[in-house]
Amino acid sequence: MREYLAKVLETGNNLTIEEIIMNVLMSCVLGFAIFLSYKLSHTGTIYSKKFNVSLVILTTLTGMVMTVIGNNIALSLGMVGALSIVRFRTAIKDSRDTVYIFWAIIVGICCGVGDYSVATIGSIIVFIITLILGRVKNDNRILLVIRGAKVLERNIESTIFTYFERKANLKVKNTDSENVEFIYELSKKTYDITLKKERNITETLYELGPIEYVNIVTQNDEISG
């Protein structure tokens, strides 16, 4: 029994140079397919060229690791132990980025063990899905922040209610003995419609009296690293 276990632990992939090159090359080629998919599905400031390049490298490196590990249990356990001490602190800007990271790792694993058909067919299907459904634009929201004298509390609420036709959602209301602060949430579409009106919302608010400030902030779901 001990001899059998020792034999299993020592067993590895006796790959030829051609097979090794093929594994790494296929990982790289499919990594570029992931690169293209990411570039097509991400537009504007959300697109990160550095992250996209990292996907190609990650796919290739995973293919290399899997080529080395193969069926060697000892190497696989050692690799798991080595990777367990690594801590990734990079913030993900878009939830879709996590999908691309997993895609790169899975393709590298498939190529590393020689399952090129699984890696290719799977990548084609995922590529088509991301091409059709991946071009999702963030639903930007507008935050309207108003701070003024406490005596204007009712006038501010009435003005916002009338100006935005009930489409402004009150999120925060802070008050003290002298001042009041409102934070309203608007959809981008609602705010764009109000821009076509003759009078700007900021001008209307400042005409009410002692308004300290009116801030308009664009908010989305991105996380900046």
Secondary structure, 3 states (H helix, E strand, C coil): CHHHHHHHHHCCCCCCHHHHHHHHHHHHHHHHHHHHHHHHHCCHHHCCHHHHHHHHHHHHHHHHHHHHHCCCHHHHHHHHHHHCCCCCCCCCCCHHHHHHHHHHHHHHHHHHCCCHHHHHHHHHHHHHHHHHHCCCCCCCEEEEEEEEEHHHHHHHHHHHHHHCCCCCEEEEEEECCCEEEEEEEEEHHHHHHHCCCCCCHHHHHHCCCCEEEEEEEEECCCCCC
